[in-house]
Amino acid sequence: MHKLIIGNWKMALGYKESVTLAENLVLSQPYRPLLAEVGVCPSFVALSSVANILEGTAIFWGAQDATQFVPGPVTGGTSLESLVELDCRYVILGHSERRQLFGETDELVRLKLQAVLERTNLIPIVCVGETLAEREAGQAEEKVGGQLRAIFNSVVVPAGREVVLAYEPIWAIGTGKTSTPTQAEAMHHFIRQFLKELGIEGNRILYGGSVKPENAGQLLSQPNIDGLLVGGASLSADSFWSIVFA
């Protein structure tokens, strides 16, 4: 299974900036075969235009979030069905910023995951991770295990469907701090074993948290790290391609 590199543009770019970045990604792609699956998740306002630019290229696209509700009177929501119409490949669920800024809970992430699996063929990217206080207290595995148990409670993953996990230590997101490759590998190994106990196997596990061209190669060389969820470093085409080809 190929490594997976996802650029999460968050709310860092406006519409025009997003279009320009998508065009730059296409124009600056190195003339080398891609050894990884590559995707980007722009903001909702730019998603349709970015999709049009990337159509026919080797770069996939996805959304940073969605609601669990079916299309209808849900003001401000974005339905999974609308993402399918845009030929999205991925949808990120439960990113730590959604949890911290919007109060999303494990139960809400579970509902969204269940809706994705029941109503679409989108690849969900489910985020988990601990705070600095939890890590320093020796509770990192307890925290992440609790999140996984709650999110996958009563969720049936159909045969052949992939649920991508993204381990993002909250203390390393946007701070410049990064888990060492050894720390990240240890947590990825724990997640893989925990999922196996839940009867969920064969899924890629990404690392996210201040990923840069300088550390991408070391992270990707770890046996249980199957790819990267890239934030700020994905906002430059040159930086992003440097990570893809690390």
C-alpha positions as CSV (number, residue, x, y, z in Angstrom):
1,M,0.0,0.0,0.0
2,H,1.4,3.4,-1.0
3,K,2.4,6.0,1.5
4,L,-0.2,8.8,1.8
5,I,0.7,12.5,2.0
6,I,-2.2,14.9,2.6
7,G,-1.9,18.7,2.6
8,N,-4.4,20.3,5.0
9,W,-4.7,24.0,4.0
10,K,-7.0,24.7,7.0
11,M,-8.3,28.3,6.8
12,A,-4.9,29.8,6.0
13,L,-5.7,30.8,2.4
14,G,-8.4,32.8,0.7
15,Y,-10.1,31.7,-2.4
16,K,-7.7,33.3,-4.9
17,E,-4.7,32.1,-2.9
18,S,-6.0,28.5,-2.9
19,V,-6.5,28.6,-6.6
20,T,-3.0,29.9,-7.1
21,L,-1.5,27.2,-4.9
22,A,-3.4,24.5,-6.7
23,E,-2.1,25.8,-10.1
24,N,1.4,26.0,-8.7
25,L,1.2,22.4,-7.5
26,V,0.3,21.2,-10.9
27,L,2.9,23.4,-12.7
28,S,5.8,22.6,-10.3
29,Q,5.3,18.9,-9.9
30,P,8.7,17.2,-10.5
31,Y,9.1,15.0,-13.5
32,R,9.5,11.9,-11.4
33,P,7.0,9.1,-10.7
34,L,5.0,9.5,-7.5
35,L,5.8,6.8,-5.0
36,A,3.1,8.1,-2.7
37,E,-0.6,8.8,-2.9
38,V,-1.0,12.6,-2.7
39,G,-4.0,14.8,-1.8
40,V,-4.9,18.2,-0.6
41,C,-7.8,19.5,1.5
42,P,-8.6,23.2,0.7
43,S,-11.2,25.3,2.5
44,F,-14.8,24.8,1.4
45,V,-15.0,28.1,-0.5
46,A,-12.2,26.9,-2.8
47,L,-12.9,23.2,-2.9
48,S,-14.8,23.2,-6.2
49,S,-12.3,25.3,-8.1
50,V,-9.3,23.4,-6.7
51,A,-11.0,20.2,-7.8
52,N,-11.4,21.5,-11.3
53,I,-7.7,22.5,-11.4
54,L,-6.5,19.1,-10.1
55,E,-8.8,17.0,-12.2
56,G,-6.8,14.7,-14.5
57,T,-3.6,15.1,-12.5
58,A,-2.0,12.8,-10.0
59,I,-3.2,14.9,-7.0
60,F,-6.5,13.9,-5.3
61,W,-8.5,16.3,-3.2
62,G,-10.8,16.2,-0.1
63,A,-12.6,18.2,2.5
64,Q,-11.5,19.3,6.0
65,D,-14.7,18.3,7.6
66,A,-18.4,17.5,7.0
67,T,-21.6,17.1,8.9
68,Q,-23.2,13.7,9.7
69,F,-26.6,15.0,8.6
70,V,-28.3,14.2,5.3
71,P,-28.9,17.1,2.9
72,G,-31.7,19.3,4.2
73,P,-32.4,22.2,6.5
74,V,-28.9,22.3,8.2
75,T,-27.8,25.9,7.9
76,G,-24.0,26.3,7.5
77,G,-23.5,22.5,7.2
78,T,-21.7,20.7,4.4
79,S,-23.1,17.3,3.5
80,L,-21.1,14.2,2.6
81,E,-23.3,13.9,-0.5
82,S,-22.0,17.3,-1.8
83,L,-18.4,16.1,-1.3
84,V,-19.2,13.1,-3.4
85,E,-20.6,15.4,-6.1
86,L,-17.2,17.2,-6.2
87,D,-15.4,13.8,-6.6
88,C,-13.7,14.2,-3.3
89,R,-11.5,11.3,-2.2
90,Y,-11.0,12.1,1.4
91,V,-12.7,13.8,4.4
92,I,-10.9,14.7,7.6
93,L,-12.8,14.0,10.8
94,G,-12.1,15.1,14.3
95,H,-9.0,17.3,13.7
96,S,-7.8,18.7,17.0
97,E,-8.6,22.2,15.9
98,R,-12.2,21.2,15.4
99,R,-12.2,19.7,18.9
100,Q,-10.6,22.7,20.5
101,L,-12.3,25.5,18.7
102,F,-15.7,24.0,18.0
103,G,-16.1,21.6,20.9
104,E,-16.3,18.5,18.8
105,T,-16.4,15.3,20.8
106,D,-15.4,11.7,20.2
107,E,-19.1,10.9,19.9
108,L,-19.6,13.5,17.2
109,V,-16.6,12.1,15.3
110,R,-18.1,8.6,15.7
111,L,-21.4,9.8,14.1
112,K,-19.6,11.4,11.2
113,L,-17.4,8.3,10.6
114,Q,-20.5,6.1,10.7
115,A,-22.2,8.4,8.2
116,V,-19.2,8.4,5.8
117,L,-19.1,4.6,5.9
118,E,-22.8,4.1,5.4
119,R,-23.5,6.7,2.8
120,T,-20.4,7.3,0.7
121,N,-17.1,5.8,-0.6
122,L,-15.1,8.7,0.8
123,I,-11.9,7.7,2.6
124,P,-12.2,9.1,6.2
125,I,-9.1,10.4,7.9
126,V,-9.8,10.2,11.6
127,C,-7.6,12.3,13.8
128,V,-6.5,11.4,17.4
129,G,-3.9,12.8,19.7
130,E,-2.9,14.0,23.2
131,T,-2.1,17.3,24.8
132,L,1.3,18.2,26.2
133,A,0.0,17.8,29.7
134,E,-1.3,14.3,29.0
135,R,2.0,13.3,27.4
136,E,4.1,14.7,30.3
137,A,1.8,12.8,32.8
138,G,2.4,9.5,30.9
139,Q,-1.2,9.4,29.7
140,A,-0.6,9.7,26.0
141,E,-1.6,6.1,25.2
142,E,-4.5,6.1,27.6
143,K,-5.8,9.3,25.9
144,V,-5.4,8.0,22.3
145,G,-6.7,4.6,23.2
146,G,-9.8,6.2,24.8
147,Q,-10.4,8.2,21.7
148,L,-10.2,5.2,19.4
149,R,-12.4,3.1,21.6
150,A,-15.1,5.8,21.7
151,I,-14.9,6.7,17.9
152,F,-15.1,3.1,16.7
153,N,-17.7,2.0,19.3
154,S,-20.6,0.3,17.3
155,V,-19.1,1.4,14.0
156,V,-19.0,-1.3,11.4
157,V,-16.1,-0.9,8.8
158,P,-17.3,-2.8,5.7
159,A,-14.9,-5.3,4.1
160,G,-12.6,-3.6,1.7
161,R,-13.1,-0.1,3.1
162,E,-10.2,1.9,4.5
163,V,-10.3,4.2,7.4
164,V,-7.1,6.2,7.6
165,L,-6.0,7.3,11.1
166,A,-3.9,10.4,11.7
167,Y,-2.0,10.7,14.9
168,E,-1.5,14.4,15.6
169,P,0.0,15.2,19.0
170,I,-1.8,18.5,19.9
171,W,1.3,20.0,21.4
172,A,3.1,19.7,18.0
173,I,0.5,21.3,15.8
174,G,1.5,24.7,14.5
175,T,4.1,25.1,17.3
176,G,7.2,24.1,15.5
177,K,7.6,21.2,17.9
178,T,7.6,17.7,16.5
179,S,7.5,14.2,18.0
180,T,10.8,12.6,17.5
181,P,10.7,9.8,14.9
182,T,11.0,7.3,17.9
183,Q,8.1,8.9,19.8
184,A,5.9,9.0,16.7
185,E,6.8,5.4,15.8
186,A,5.9,4.2,19.3
187,M,2.5,5.8,19.2
188,H,1.8,4.5,15.7
189,H,2.7,1.0,16.8
190,F,0.4,1.4,19.7
191,I,-2.5,2.6,17.5
192,R,-2.0,-0.3,15.1
193,Q,-2.1,-2.8,17.8
194,F,-5.1,-1.2,19.5
195,L,-7.0,-1.2,16.2
196,K,-6.2,-4.8,15.7
197,E,-7.7,-5.6,19.1
198,L,-10.8,-3.7,17.9
199,G,-10.9,-6.0,14.8
200,I,-9.7,-3.2,12.5
201,E,-6.7,-4.0,10.4
202,G,-4.9,-2.9,7.1
203,N,-5.4,0.8,7.5
204,R,-2.8,3.5,7.0
205,I,-1.8,5.6,9.9
206,L,-0.5,9.1,9.2
207,Y,1.6,11.4,11.4
208,G,0.7,15.1,11.7
209,G,2.3,17.8,13.7
210,S,4.8,20.4,12.4
211,V,5.8,18.2,9.5
212,K,8.5,19.9,7.4
213,P,10.8,18.9,4.5
214,E,13.6,18.6,7.1
215,N,11.9,15.9,9.1
216,A,9.6,14.2,6.6
217,G,12.1,11.6,5.5
218,Q,13.0,10.5,9.0
219,L,9.3,10.2,9.9
220,L,8.4,8.3,6.7
221,S,11.3,5.8,7.3
222,Q,9.6,4.5,10.5
223,P,7.9,1.1,9.9
224,N,4.5,2.0,11.3
225,I,4.2,5.5,9.8
226,D,2.3,5.2,6.6
227,G,2.2,8.8,5.6
228,L,1.9,12.4,6.7
229,L,-0.9,15.0,7.4
230,V,0.9,18.2,6.5
231,G,-0.3,21.7,7.7
232,G,1.7,24.8,7.2
233,A,4.4,23.2,5.0
234,S,1.7,22.3,2.5
235,L,1.0,26.0,1.8
236,S,4.0,26.2,-0.5
237,A,4.2,24.1,-3.6
238,D,7.9,23.7,-3.4
239,S,7.8,22.8,0.3
240,F,5.0,20.3,-0.2
241,W,6.7,18.5,-3.1
242,S,9.9,18.3,-1.0
243,I,7.9,16.4,1.6
244,V,6.3,14.1,-1.0
245,F,9.7,13.2,-2.4
246,A,11.5,13.1,1.0
